[in-house]
């Protein structure tokens, strides 16, 4: 364990520390983007990583960066979560990460050995992902933060984009929702140990297998569910693909205790920012309880992949994954009034 | 009514402060907060505990009256 409680040094943690989507989009959309014939995927469709054409044989480089403040107190586990989260963007593009660089912010006032433990946690997950961490950058900062810049090399025809979802597709989610809620409660010791364990197990689990198994099927579109919640990342796919996602809330995988904690108000700030940004694009049936809405707007840290494929493929995929938290959660419909409809 | 000043604190701390205060004063408390998120979360807690919270805004600060 750390010399101090890592989460006591931060205001917002994990992917819940993302800037509110409304403000972020306003700034990003106003920036001039230097175009290049090599840039295959950039800012425009809110994909998980950039795709850069390397040659005329379809070889591309895929690159992403992700870092955030701790959501757990154990520095080694924090390193694992941050690395699993950063590597996930590559898996969400259908790729295999190859090389990475560390990004570290660390306070001068706490034991430097905790930084070593964070980096060891990151190395542990990088090793599991067959990824070489070959450098990085460290600065002194009162709030600790850690993450990776990750690069993969693949063929362009193998890239999973977020714009290929087709009406009739099944929607698969590979990890349970509710880690933002559980992390918020855990910060003040209000979450049950069983809930915290489930959240930590989920956050430290690489999306590698979800991607590897997915490669055997015809994945039409993919993304991962992180700070902008299931609703935010689902809406990005729906928008880019020109479709509407119909999600069956009764099929959503949930971390034990998360709905009850939501009922008692243990909700991260990001949950409200996500709703504020999406309120006109997402619709909930009247019968859906408020805690379920919370779950659909809950910022996830190192969340699962959201995959789109034919119903037949989806059935086989879920059966092969053989995990209770990996489920078919809905279907893709023709574009309707909303980007997402929860029933 | 007992007052809990949770201004300047970010969630989930105001929820925990409300919980402690209601334990000591089950008849009800008043909670001061300065963000909409805290209004929502503290009200949620109070409702889940069977209270009837009412929030009144004044100059970007809220007084949440929590009683049965």
Interface residues (C-beta under 8 A of the other chain):
Chain A: X11 X12 X184 X185 X187 X188 X190 X262 X263 X264 X265 X266 X267 X268 X269 X272
Chain B: X10 X11 X12 X13 X15 X16 X36 X37 X40 X41 X42 X43 X44 X45 X48 X49
